[in-house]
Amino acid sequence: MKKKFVNLLILNAVPWLVALVATHGQLTMLVVINLLLINIGFTFANVFSR
């Protein structure tokens, strides 16, 4: 169940990443990847702390 949730989260994030990279280029990509990593980190912390 937990793994499924995380996979869904990542799958939902991928199209946004692709769209942003396509429209805004490298600088935005770096920012988005940083935000994504922070989001994934918090998600894992929340999932595993339960």
PyRosetta script that sets phi, psi and omega in degrees:
from pyrosetta import init, pose_from_sequence

init()
pose = pose_from_sequence("MKKKFVNLLILNAVPWLVALVATHGQLTMLVVINLLLINIGFTFANVFSR")
pose.set_psi(1, -48.9)
pose.set_omega(1, 179.6)
pose.set_phi(2, -62.3)
pose.set_psi(2, -43.7)
pose.set_omega(2, -178.6)
pose.set_phi(3, -63.4)
pose.set_psi(3, -40.1)
pose.set_omega(3, 179.0)
pose.set_phi(4, -60.3)
pose.set_psi(4, -42.9)
pose.set_omega(4, 179.6)
pose.set_phi(5, -61.6)
pose.set_psi(5, -45.7)
pose.set_omega(5, -179.6)
pose.set_phi(6, -64.2)
pose.set_psi(6, -42.4)
pose.set_omega(6, 178.1)
pose.set_phi(7, -61.2)
pose.set_psi(7, -41.8)
pose.set_omega(7, 177.4)
pose.set_phi(8, -61.3)
pose.set_psi(8, -42.6)
pose.set_omega(8, 179.7)
pose.set_phi(9, -59.9)
pose.set_psi(9, -46.5)
pose.set_omega(9, -179.0)
pose.set_phi(10, -66.0)
pose.set_psi(10, -43.3)
pose.set_omega(10, 179.2)
pose.set_phi(11, -61.9)
pose.set_psi(11, -37.4)
pose.set_omega(11, 177.7)
pose.set_phi(12, -68.7)
pose.set_psi(12, -31.6)
pose.set_omega(12, -177.0)
pose.set_phi(13, -76.6)
pose.set_psi(13, -29.7)
pose.set_omega(13, -172.4)
pose.set_phi(14, -60.7)
pose.set_psi(14, -48.4)
pose.set_omega(14, -179.7)
pose.set_phi(15, -60.4)
pose.set_psi(15, -36.8)
pose.set_omega(15, 177.7)
pose.set_phi(16, -63.6)
pose.set_psi(16, -44.3)
pose.set_omega(16, 177.5)
pose.set_phi(17, -57.8)
pose.set_psi(17, -49.3)
pose.set_omega(17, -178.7)
pose.set_phi(18, -60.3)
pose.set_psi(18, -44.4)
pose.set_omega(18, -179.4)
pose.set_phi(19, -62.9)
pose.set_psi(19, -43.7)
pose.set_omega(19, -179.5)
pose.set_phi(20, -65.1)
pose.set_psi(20, -43.5)
pose.set_omega(20, 179.3)
pose.set_phi(21, -62.5)
pose.set_psi(21, -42.7)
pose.set_omega(21, -178.7)
pose.set_phi(22, -63.7)
pose.set_psi(22, -35.9)
pose.set_omega(22, -174.3)
pose.set_phi(23, -92.6)
pose.set_psi(23, -31.7)
pose.set_omega(23, -171.1)
pose.set_phi(24, -117.2)
pose.set_psi(24, -15.2)
pose.set_omega(24, 175.5)
pose.set_phi(25, 84.2)
pose.set_psi(25, -159.6)
pose.set_omega(25, -163.3)
pose.set_phi(26, -69.1)
pose.set_psi(26, -41.5)
pose.set_omega(26, -176.8)
pose.set_phi(27, -61.6)
pose.set_psi(27, -46.4)
pose.set_omega(27, 177.8)
pose.set_phi(28, -62.8)
pose.set_psi(28, -38.9)
pose.set_omega(28, 179.0)
pose.set_phi(29, -56.8)
pose.set_psi(29, -45.1)
pose.set_omega(29, 179.6)
pose.set_phi(30, -61.8)
pose.set_psi(30, -45.1)
pose.set_omega(30, 179.6)
pose.set_phi(31, -62.6)
pose.set_psi(31, -46.0)
pose.set_omega(31, -178.0)
pose.set_phi(32, -63.5)
pose.set_psi(32, -42.9)
pose.set_omega(32, 179.0)
pose.set_phi(33, -61.6)
pose.set_psi(33, -42.2)
pose.set_omega(33, 177.1)
pose.set_phi(34, -60.3)
pose.set_psi(34, -46.9)
pose.set_omega(34, 178.7)
pose.set_phi(35, -62.4)
pose.set_psi(35, -40.8)
pose.set_omega(35, -180.0)
pose.set_phi(36, -62.9)
pose.set_psi(36, -44.0)
pose.set_omega(36, 178.7)
pose.set_phi(37, -62.3)
pose.set_psi(37, -41.4)
pose.set_omega(37, 177.5)
pose.set_phi(38, -62.8)
pose.set_psi(38, -45.6)
pose.set_omega(38, 178.6)
pose.set_phi(39, -59.1)
pose.set_psi(39, -47.6)
pose.set_omega(39, -179.8)
pose.set_phi(40, -62.9)
pose.set_psi(40, -40.4)
pose.set_omega(40, 177.6)
pose.set_phi(41, -59.6)
pose.set_psi(41, -47.3)
pose.set_omega(41, 179.1)
pose.set_phi(42, -64.6)
pose.set_psi(42, -39.6)
pose.set_omega(42, 179.7)
pose.set_phi(43, -62.0)
pose.set_psi(43, -47.3)
pose.set_omega(43, 178.2)
pose.set_phi(44, -61.3)
pose.set_psi(44, -41.6)
pose.set_omega(44, 179.0)
pose.set_phi(45, -60.6)
pose.set_psi(45, -44.5)
pose.set_omega(45, 179.3)
pose.set_phi(46, -65.2)
pose.set_psi(46, -43.6)
pose.set_omega(46, -177.7)
pose.set_phi(47, -65.6)
pose.set_psi(47, -43.7)
pose.set_omega(47, -173.7)
pose.set_phi(48, -84.0)
pose.set_psi(48, -15.8)
pose.set_omega(48, 178.8)
pose.set_phi(49, -79.9)
pose.set_psi(49, -15.3)
pose.set_omega(49, -179.3)
pose.set_phi(50, -77.9)
pose.dump_pdb("model.pdb")
